[in-house]
């Protein structure tokens, strides 16, 4: 399933992959209910590996500036809020 042309096709495939990831999160929470010994992140990593091994070709090009704004900045802000001011 490779998108060669058409922005509409690309949006549909991106939606399908997002839906697959949401279903994997749901499955990980269900597995955690039955096996509370396993933590949710470990289950999610295992499901991510399984999804990565599926014969689906998906490429996601992410702009580095967008990555910084979406992921890094909120994490740094959260760490700044939680940090102990006396130890700084």
Phi, psi and omega in degrees: 000084180249134179273117180259318182216158175093120180288329179296319178296320180297319179295320180295316179295320178297320177296318179297317180292322175297321177294321177298318179293320177295322176295322177296321177295318177298316178297321180295322177291324177294317178298321180295329177295322182272332178234077183291352178292324179276132178281155183299316180299324179294318178297318180293324176295317179297317178294324177296321177295318179298316179296321180294331180278349177295147182282058178245129179264116181221125176240136179234115178264119183244127178292131182301323179294321178295321177298317179297316183290318186281321187251308188288314183300312178298325179293317178294321178297316179297318178295324177294325178289319185281334186302142177282121185291332181290326182279345179284000000 
